[in-house]
Amino acid sequence: MMKPVISRKSVLLRGLFRAPLVLFVLVALFTVGCGESSKDDDPETGVNCDLSLSSPALVFTGTEDYSVDGTEYTRYKLEVTNSDDFPDELFAASPDLPACGLNTSASRTWVDIYNGDDDRLYGFCALGSSDDLNALWFSLPKGDRPPSHVYIVMEDRACDKKYTSNSVQVGPECYTELPAPQLELTGTENYTVGDVEYTRYKLNVTNRASFPSDLFDSAPHLPACGLNTSSARTWVDIYNNDNERLYGFCALESPDNLGSIWFSVPKTQRPPQSAYIVLHDRECDVKYTSNSVPVVPCYTDLPTPQLVYTGKQDYTLDGNPYTRYTFDVTNKADFPDELFAPAPYLPACGLNTSASRTWVDIFNNEDVRLYGFCGLGTAANLGSIWFALPKNQLPPRSVYIVLTDRLCGAEYRSNPVAFHDVFVGNWVNENMETDHITRIDILLGTDLDIQAWGACTPDDCDWGIIHTLASDALDGQLNIIWDQGFAVRNQSLELVTLNRMKVITAAHFTDGRPDYTRTEYFIK
């Protein structure tokens, strides 16, 4: 119950202030709305109950601050614009009706003020005329949130009639059906303050037009934002995926400003994986939480890198000859460029403090790392990865690559690929006097074509051509079968060095001759 305050028309409230207000609440039981009188005109008192009155037309006219015994209050002033429609007899002193506290001559008609939840705020039991309907009010301690709407009920106690006004907005409206903010990340920009470099992450609320402008009105009656005593009614805070506050705005002036909110992170600091915002309507203590948007997202559905061997090139470095083996990731377009963006907030790659978020390492068939790339700029650069060996050094049987997303701790391992082209060439048996295979030619097409010749007189016998896939070389060998009808020869070809090949032939004869196995060496 608010503390009574002496009105400028104290005579109207003389009864009200001579008794506890709680007694006033018990005076009558109400029926809301204009109803038919339950009493006939009283010839002895002259009370006329046959009145056809309209509803009170209520308006809110403003506020004023005042103090009582050092306590500050705000008075909310109301008027009934059609007060002339109500006869003064409604407000005549009525000692024959129940008293208002100690006031035994309270007026015939009492006026009560209610909020939008039908809670009584204040009342007047001693108005002297209809003109006093233009000086209604209620008070709250200064800084307390007023109700969004109020209305009045006039109770003609003599005739048991009530007249209910319209509802008028007094305090800020509390919205109950606003949507969740729809947040998007619109980009980044780098800037420097002093000697510190930052990255600004820019955000936009795409449905900002759905939020009323009064949410961002200046609210000096609410707690200040630092030294800003007129900060906005609604504050906006930005949070990361761990629900930690990143930044906030306490002085936005309109919903349009929601299109240019942001937060910054030092370039050497790891950015959040995602972010969301919370709009806090401090007036009504209501919060609106947005969707979460990826800032530096972790990917969960990326495919296996599809690695292919594209060839080799010889080159010289500091007078030393080398062979570079090159590769392509055929599905590189499936990997976002963001994976290869500079990541100065992650451990450096040697002296490179802005190495990429994702590193690419090349491993051999024994899981030994051969080489790596820590500064790829885009996914397209997966089309030109490589490693080198001294020229004439035999490459590993196969290699594979691993993409390591250092930010999210994810690894993507490719398929293995073999160096089938190292078998290509014209190979001759080291034993010039052999009575078995004299030479083998291996040709490079889409895969490999193998042609062999056996020792015959006067010319060597052509065994024909066998086709084998490049993937046949994944184990470091080519494994083929010569089916010559009278004999079936299973043969393996394995490089000892780049220029020396071991060939093992296991022959099975169908004409009764004894089977055999021969091991021979060929050079090119």
Secondary structure, 3 states (H helix, E strand, C coil): CCCCCCCCCHHHHCCHHHCCHHHHHCCCCCCCCCCCCCCCCECCCCECCCCCCCCCCEEEEEEEEEEECCEEEEEEEEEECCHHHCCHHHHCECCCCCCECCECCCECEEEEEEECCCCEEEEECCCCCHHHHHHEEEEEECCCCCCCEEEEEEEECCCCEEEECCCEECCCCCCCCCCCCCEEEEEEEEEEECCEEEEEEEEEECCHHHCCHHHHCECCCCCCECCECCCECEEEEEEECCCCEEEEECCCCCHHHHHHEEEEEECCCCCCCEEEEEEEECCCCEEEECCCEECCCCCCCCCCCCEEEEEEEEEEECCEEEEEEEEEECCHHHCCHHHHCECCCCCCECCECCCECEEEEEEECCCCEEEEECCCCCHHHHHHEEEEEECCCCCCCEEEEEEEECCCCEEEECCCEECHHHHCEEEEECCCCCCCEEEEEEEECCCEEEEEEECCCCCCEEEEEEEECHHHHHHCEEEEEEECCCEEEEEEEEEEECCEEEEEEEEEECCCCCCEEEEEEEEC
